[in-house]
């Protein structure tokens, strides 16, 4: 059975040789031409290590947070920007064969496709859970191009850009954090000062009514009440003392009488002179001027005047006149107007009044005024004590009123304290929260400034080139033999497919067995087709012309495609991206 199948396949191959070889050679030659037409592509690769910060994070925390992969993607997007790639294209004179046919954006897209970045991951221990996790510790950066020298230079330039942009982004992020925190801190500082000013004004407006003054107010009220009780006790004591002194005052005569020789001695020459003058007035009322007693009395008065000098005794005359008038009024009640004693007193009064009238001067008026003032020392002493007590009582009363006002004021403060406490607590809460926020921002700002110094001194996380790009010694792609081998496989498949389709569509009889199946008569013989020499030569010429025309059309198509449509390497790159065939 297997031999029959093999013979059947051999017969099919003999019949369909052209149908097999034409697509076979067409596909194989086309792919082989493409493999050898494609220009060589060189690739340079550099390895960049991601080093952790030198100072442990427990001592200095960096403000640049986030995963390395995210920052790496961000830096890649910045480096792959149109401006950066355009500068590299102009600097290294890249893709000169495309500048006349394509726009700058298309050339930049081509360059983006030639740049490859692959992270290198490793299992590290998680600082939180302790479980091993995959982390990016390095990455490779490669660039593909036709010129090996330019490929090396561009790869190193890209690596330098990654290092530069990483440091720049970290410094900008650290400085941006410091700037942001400084602005926030300044706003909070202004708000804090406003709250302090508001609290100060509130304290001035409600001085003594604040909650923290409650204890002091109560203590002050208690102290003032004790002082008020002491004042009331002192006032009562002084009033009692005043009543006692007033009782004593009622028993003392305001005016001290002039003392005579009979009962009391004159203490001083001046008092003696006053007494003798008054006595002289009395004697003159009863005796003649030449009487020995009057002359004796006048001599004694002159002697005393020579001793103490001339003095005014108008006040004593007025006192004496008052006493005589009082005695006269008493005698008239008991005696008649003709009584010698009454007549004698009236004469004394007339003489004394005459002397006072003759001496009508300011001293007399002053003496009359002074007459109403007491001159008894005991009486004056009692009056002085009473006046002193009145002054003390008045002073204590004033102090009492002041203390009562203070007590009312402090009680009013205590009554207003609950009303003030609510607003005051709101201000304090706002101030405390703002102060806490200010302290937190200050701590964060100090940490951010230290982190900024860390980045500026290049002690933070950084990229380090551990394997710089080397000059490629051989092309990276295309792998021409691999392409040819793939072309052979595809050509074989094209030939077999073409034969299979033609054989399936052909309904003619090709073997005696097929004829026997269709005709119900017996098959006696089978005559093969005999081809003549002319027919064979014509068939060969025809095949050669067909092959030549096919090859010519193939070459023309490739040339036109190469020069008029697009370079084959670009076409091949797009084919790789679309169908995922990395023919390397």
Residue pairs with C-beta under 8 A, 6 or more apart in sequence:
11 510
11 511
12 499
12 503
13 20
13 499
15 510
16 498
16 499
16 502
16 503
18 543
19 495
19 498
19 499
19 502
20 495
20 496
20 498
20 499
21 495
22 495
22 498
22 546
22 547
22 550
23 491
23 494
23 495
23 497
23 498
24 491
24 492
24 494
24 495
25 491
25 547
26 491
26 494
26 550
26 554
27 487
27 490
27 491
27 494
28 487
28 488
28 490
28 491
29 551
29 554
30 487
30 554
30 558
31 483
31 484
31 486
31 487
31 490
31 491
32 483
32 484
32 487
33 554
33 555
33 558
34 483
34 487
34 558
34 568
34 572
35 478
35 480
35 483
35 484
35 487
36 480
37 558
37 562
37 568
38 478
38 480
38 483
38 568
38 569
38 572
39 146
39 568
39 569
40 146
40 475
40 477
40 478
41 144
41 145
41 146
41 475
41 476
41 477
41 478
41 569
42 144
42 145
42 146
42 147
42 148
42 151
42 472
42 474
42 475
42 476
43 142
43 143
43 144
43 151
43 472
43 476
43 477
44 142
44 143
44 148
44 151
44 152
44 154
44 155
44 156
44 469
44 470
44 471
44 472
45 140
45 141
45 142
45 155
45 467
45 469
46 140
46 141
46 142
46 155
46 156
46 158
46 159
46 465
46 467
46 468
46 469
47 120
47 138
47 139
47 140
47 141
47 465
47 466
47 467
48 138
48 139
48 140
48 141
48 159
48 162
48 163
48 463
48 464
48 465
48 466
49 137
49 138
49 463
49 464
49 465
49 466
50 68
50 136
50 137
50 138
50 139
50 461
50 463
51 461
51 462
51 463
51 464
52 461
53 60
53 62
53 454
53 459
53 460
53 461
54 459
54 460
55 454
55 459
60 450
60 451
60 454
61 447
61 451
62 174
62 451
62 454
62 455
62 460
62 461
63 173
63 174
63 177
63 447
63 448
63 451
63 452
64 71
64 170
64 173
64 174
64 451
64 455
64 460
64 461
68 135
68 136
68 461
69 119
69 136
71 166
71 169
72 117
72 119
72 136
72 139
74 169
75 162
75 165
75 166
75 169
76 117
78 84
78 165
78 169
79 158
79 161
79 162
79 165
80 112
80 115
82 105
82 108
84 161
85 108
85 111
85 112
86 104
86 108
88 94
88 111
88 154
88 157
88 158
89 95
89 104
89 107
89 108
89 111
91 157
92 150
92 153
92 154
92 157
93 150
94 107
94 111
94 145
94 150
94 154
95 107
95 110
95 111
97 567
98 106
98 107
98 110
98 567
98 570
99 107
101 566
102 110
110 570
110 573
113 573
113 577
114 143
114 144
114 145
115 141
115 142
115 143
115 158
116 140
116 141
116 142
116 143
116 144
117 139
117 140
117 141
117 142
118 139
118 140
118 142
119 136
119 138
119 139
120 136
120 137
120 138
120 139
120 140
121 134
121 135
121 136
121 137
122 134
122 135
122 137
123 132
123 133
123 134
123 135
124 132
124 133
124 134
124 135
124 137
125 131
125 132
125 133
126 132
126 133
138 466
141 155
141 158
141 159
141 162
142 155
143 151
143 154
143 155
143 158
143 469
144 151
144 476
144 477
145 151
145 154
146 569
148 471
148 472
148 473
149 471
151 469
151 472
152 469
152 470
152 471
152 472
155 469
156 468
156 469
159 465
159 468
159 469
162 463
163 462
163 463
163 464
163 465
166 462
166 463
167 455
167 458
167 462
170 455
170 460
170 461
170 462
171 452
171 455
171 456
174 448
174 451
174 452
174 454
174 455
174 456
175 452
177 448
177 451
177 452
178 445
178 448
178 449
178 452
181 441
181 444
181 445
181 448
182 445
184 441
185 438
185 441
185 442
185 445
188 434
188 437
188 438
188 441
189 438
191 434
192 431
192 434
192 435
192 438
195 427
195 430
195 431
195 434
196 431
198 427
199 427
199 428
199 431
202 423
202 424
202 427
203 210
206 416
206 420
206 424
208 217
208 409
208 410
208 413
209 413
209 416
209 417
209 420
210 417
210 420
210 421
210 424
211 417
211 420
211 421
211 424
211 425
213 413
213 417
214 414
214 417
217 410
217 413
217 414
217 417
218 414
220 406
220 410
221 407
221 410
221 411
221 414
224 403
224 406
224 407
224 410
225 407
227 403
228 400
228 403
228 404
228 407
231 396
231 399
231 400
231 403
232 400
234 392
234 396
235 393
235 396
235 397
235 400
238 389
238 392
238 393
238 396
239 393
241 389
242 386
242 389
242 390
242 393
245 382
245 385
245 386
245 389
246 386
248 382
249 379
249 382
249 383
249 386
252 376
252 378
252 379
252 382
253 376
253 379
254 374
254 375
254 376
254 379
255 319
255 374
255 375
255 376
256 375
256 376
256 377
257 323
258 271
258 274
258 275
258 278
258 316
258 319
258 320
259 265
259 266
259 271
259 275
260 275
266 272
266 275
269 304
269 307
269 308
270 308
270 311
272 304
273 301
273 304
273 305
273 308
273 311
273 313
274 311
274 313
274 316
276 297
276 300
276 301
276 304
277 301
277 313
277 316
278 313
278 316
278 317
278 320
279 297
280 294
280 297
280 298
280 301
281 317
281 320
281 348
281 351
281 352
281 355
282 348
283 291
283 293
283 294
283 297
284 294
284 351
285 344
285 347
285 348
285 351
286 344
286 347
287 293
287 294
288 294
305 311
312 363
312 367
314 356
314 359
314 363
314 364
314 367
315 367
315 370
315 371
317 352
317 355
317 356
317 367
318 356
318 367
318 368
318 371
319 371
320 352
321 349
321 352
321 353
321 356
322 371
324 345
324 348
324 349
324 352
325 349
327 345
328 342
328 345
328 346
328 349
331 339
331 341
331 342
331 345
332 342
335 341
335 342
336 342
356 364
374 380
374 383
451 460
454 460
476 584
477 583
477 584
478 572
478 583
478 584
479 583
479 584
482 583
482 584
483 583
486 583
509 515
509 518
512 523
512 526
515 523
516 523
531 539
561 568
561 571
562 568
565 571
572 583
575 581
576 582
576 583
